Amino acid sequence: MGINDHHRQDLTRLQERLSLPHDILKCGLSTSMVNNNKTVYGPNVFTQTTKTHPIIKFMKMYLHPFNILLLFACVLALILYGMNLDDRSNLYLGLGILSVSIFNTCLEFYQEYKTNEMLSGFKNLVPNSCSVLRNSKITVVKSSDVVVGDVVYLKMGDKVGADIRLFEANNLSVDNSSLTGESDPIKKSAKTYLSEELDMKIVNQENKKNTIDINSPNMINNNLSPKVTTNRSDQNVLGNRSTAHISIMNNINCDSTSSSPEMSEDSYEKKSSNIFKNLFWCRKSSKRQSNIDFYDNLYSANNVESSTLSSHTHIVDINTRINQAHYISNEKSTNQENILSNDEKEEPENSEYYRANNMVFSGDLVTAGTGTGIVVSTGDRTVLGKIAKLTVEKSPESNELSAEINQYVQKLGFIAVLTCIIFYAVAMLNNFNFKDNLVFCIGIFIAFVPQGLPATVTILLTIAAKRMAKNNVLVKDLRAVETLGSISLLATDKTGTLTQGIMKCNSFWDGENVNQIYDEKHKINKNTVFRDTCVSCYISSAAMKLDSGEIRCDPTEKALYDFSTSYLNVDADAKQMSKSFHKIYELPFDSENKFQISIFKHVDGFKFVVKGAPDRILKKCGFYTSKNKKVDDAFSQKLHVMYENFASNGQRVIAVAENFITNTEFCEKYASKIIKKNLLEKAKEICHIKQLNIINFQEDNQKNESIDEKEEDENSNINKMSNYTQKISDILKILKTTEWQDFLKEVAIEMDNFVFLCLIGIIDPPKIGVRNAVMKLRLAGIQVVMVTGDHPLTAKYIAKKIYLISGKTREEAAKALNKDIKDVQPSEYEVEIIHGDEIDNLKEEEWERIVSKNEIVFARTSPKQKMVIVENFQKHGHIVGVSGDGVNDSPALKKAHLGISMNQTGSEVSKEAAHMIILDDNFSSIVNGVLEGRLIFSNLKKSIRYILSHITPQVVPFILYVTFGIPSPMSALLLMLIDLFTEFFPSVALAWEHPEGNLMLELPRKSLSRKSPNSNILQITGNNDENLNTKENNITTKLDKNDKKYQCKRSTSQKNIGSPK
């Protein structure tokens, strides 16, 4: 047993492990034990990192290689002044050079201090206090005083302050999104799982047949793939991605009869499959300027689904551009450190520990119910503490621009020193004295060193950062401005980054037709079934509206609530109808029943609404659509197919059914229970029945007295509604009593013959504009990879929806080729979908295969695994950007060359770890940032070229002076003044230059580690940008008018980049 197996320990074994008393749940810890455990395990606080003193930071900046060159020249000038105190020009020169170096450092220090103020994000995740049991008394203590072994009480609204093993759980649900990135609350239990039990539980969570938990946040995780496998014992669900594949029967007629955009999504994707298979980009064959506006028009936010391509003829496979950049990125760095240190390899992650339903972790938020548990980890030993440690320890890779400038300064310094040595020797041969030679050396240094370069770079990056802020991109580190423009791969989280982070109803099947729901506008056939569904979902909703107007409930319930209210707000009759039902009982969802039942009182009778797992709901249904259509085998098969269809698209599937029985039917059907519980008189009052006849009723084998049934007279019926309205409050009071609630619970469980209404597919939809943004990034040669903690099916569905992936997975290729999945070669499929449990065991050659793919999705990943993914892409030469919003993303954000956090949905921890923050949470803002980063780098090159252009005209006079004795026209002091005042301001003005050509068509520039020795981005001898514009492509496109399919043929000239690996 490892340290992460508390979920497998029962109370007795946990007491032995932690040395706890046998009556721990009754008495808690004593004061002496609290003190002892605090000594042994430490306080419940995170280890604070030692902050670097500002003076030390300043000195590190000051000792930049560039400043060292200036200081060397300063020392030489002061030596000259010391040799001749009467000549103050050398003193002024030395002080001037010193002032320039100090000014450059002060400017950089100020900008970093201003933009890099971080928040104590991890502190904000830990509550200030907790309720614990000590010395047989419940007391509230500071979170930092909680120790291992404490018995902690949890209730709705509490933040968990430590890792806790639950031993009591009453409808307990927690929001674990800060750790997992999944927005759904997780249902918790107190059950102890043995090894084999937990293994089977995880199997069921991944591939359970026909079970949907409408209140469970992991419902989609547990139940997405009904009847996917028939022999679970022969399959490793966690380690084999083949189980994620679901075959869908396409021969079932499920066409929608509702109104829709120009064409349905299915037909649209079928018609444009050749075009969108690998995405595309459009350009004019006679020019190098791409018409990016084509995408803005084609994939505008308001008309994404209905766009057509008939008028566009110049199309080419965009994967070519990814391959070109990818080919470059596969040139490995030879000086790459190991991915994991030995310490990290000692304790592999236990993924089942994080998924165990009997554990809650520090930072979790209790969203419902109550619970009691024992603290098993505190401080740095908690899951949150380990993430905090990873975030602190893992420093980001060195910035490309800084590294290149440092490399350039080193080369420039070497050339300056070499020039000084050579011509110093020449001067000595020409009988120059020591003082004149020293003046010459200083002049060479001043000529070679661009004094205004550091200030110019800092100011240009600051200007770009301000422009980016206007586009909702807040830069914390100035160097990140340029890094964003040079990334070759963007690893992005799904929930809250690519998707809205809000569950919404997406699909609706009423037993006959399947329809899509588009945002709040339901473009579907609003028939009687749809109206009844909306009314049933609305009245049975568990949503609680706060005074602030906020709706608080489970995300699934919230989706159903929003779905129903959006319809009721435009249908006054339906909304009025919903007010005639009064909820009198609710049977909550549990893992055994897999459904939720609500009972409502109406003037004419009782309404029952059931929601839950489709298979369980189907068993309780006798009819569908109306009571004229009975449920038969054909309907059951059709429902199962539609369920699989919805689930395979990553949707959470909910079935809804209802039943209505009259007052008389209710009393007659449950007569035995009514009489047994002595509720007959109250039942007649509730049901407005003066006399009730119960025929042939037997209780304890003895016949009860019969009463002749007598129908209510006409006058009674006329006055029934008014009397009911007057008495409703009294009726509800009766129904809320304990005896009636117990009776209604039995009725709810026994109720059958429901009328099936519909299947509803619920999903977290992509954000508006994400698809367009992904395509533009791929057009720019940037590979976009999804890294999420969510289920593989959900990740795959969203990835396809936004065209992040478009090819075949290994499983799909195996099916298409009729091969065993093990026999499918990497060249036969395009998409890699990797489960997090596979990552820890991947070998180098397997990483080679994965990285060689252009379309990659990582699912079910832990924080540490996300960091490993980033490290492997960096190892293979990528400049990696990571976007995310959760605590689980923070280690990867910190490790990446560029971390990008969301502002509105992002945690404080992710904002702290990131280098820049997207203020409006719009993924498209990243595209604007890439453009700005590439523009500032282009302008920076112009500024640097301008600054460096002074070297030749300033060095040559000194060389002529030494070689031929021609008098030098300029002193070193004059040279410095020229550099500062005639070059600095014009070079800064270049920051406002407009782009030349379309920068978003250029491939990402090479990482420094992948450049050849003679290649440098700062070279001034021409433009060495490697972009598609310098490699002519001959594109011929034709449209087959018979089948309406585009066929693109591309021939590449010899100047083009070679084929991808």
Secondary structure, 3 states (H helix, E strand, C coil): CCCCCHHHCCHHHHHHHHCCCCCHHHHCECHHHHHHHHHHHCCCCCCCCCCCCHHHHHHHHHCCHHHHHHHHHHHHHHHHHHHCCCCCHHHHHHHHHHHHHHHHHHHHHHHHHHHCCCCCHHHHHCCCEEEEEECCEEEEEEHHHCCCCCEEEEECCCECCCEEEEEEEEEEEEECHHHHCCCCCEECCCCCCCHHHHHHHHHHHHHCCCCCCCCCCCHHHHHCCCCCCCCHHHCCCCCCHHHHCCCCCCCCCCCCCCCCCCCCHHHHHHHCHHHHCCCEEEECCCCCCECCHHHHHHCCCCCCCCCCCCCCCCEEECHHHHHHHHHHHCCCCCCCCCCCCHHHHHCCCCHHHHHCCCEECCCCEEEEEEEEEEEEECHHHCHHHHHHHHHHHCCCCCCHHHHHHHHHHHHHHHHHHHHHHHHHHHHHHCCCCHHHHHHHHHHHHHHHCCCCHHHHHHHHHHHHHHHHHHCCEEECCCHHHHHHHHCCEEEECCCCCCECCCCEEEEEECCCCEEECECCECCCCCCHHHHHHHHHHHHCCCCEECCCCCEECCHHHHHHHHHHHHHHCCCHHHHHHHCCCEEEEEECCCCCCCEEEEEEEECCEEEEEEEECHHHHHHCEEEECCCCCECCHHHHHHHHHHHHHHHHCCCEEEEEEEEEEEHHHHHHHCHHHHHHCCCHHHHHHHHCCCCCCCCCCEECCEECCCCCCCCCCHHHHHHHHHHHHHHHHHHHHHHCCHHHHHHHHHHHHHCCCEEEEEEEEEECCECCCHHHHHHHHHHCCCEEEEECCCCHHHHHHHHHHCCCCCCCEHHHHHHHHCCCHHHCCHHHCCEEEEEHHHHCCCCHHHHHHHHCCCEEEEECCCHHHHHHHHHHHHHCCCCEEEEECCHHHHHHHHHCCEEEEECCCCCHHHHHHCCEEECCCCCHHHHHHHHHHHHHHHHHHHHHHHHHCCHHHHHHHHHHHHHHCCCCCCCHHHHHHHHHHHHHHHHHHHHHCCCCCCHHHECCCCCHHHCCCCCCCCCCCCCCCCEHHHCCEEEEEEEECCCCEEEEEEEECCCCCCCCC
